[in-house]
Amino acid sequence: MDQEKKDYWMKELKPYRFRIIWTTLFFLLALLLLWIGFGKTLVLLIFATVGYMIGKMRDEDLDIYSLIDSVRSMIGI
């Protein structure tokens, strides 16, 4: 695909980007639930969340306390 076509499709799909992202995310979650079951999917999501948090700490040079504060603000505690 040349750059013109990519730019065209990006412009056309931009208003729908969050619908596409969330639909894909929940479709993959449903597939995981069907293939490996609820418990294993839950463990997988927990490990992925912990991995994301560790990566965020390393990327932004955060300590554990600032990470806990950011999580608390996200969930409203």
Residue pairs with C-beta under 8 A, 6 or more apart in sequence:
13 20
29 41
32 41
32 44
33 41
36 44
53 67
53 71
56 62
56 67
57 63
57 64
57 67
62 70
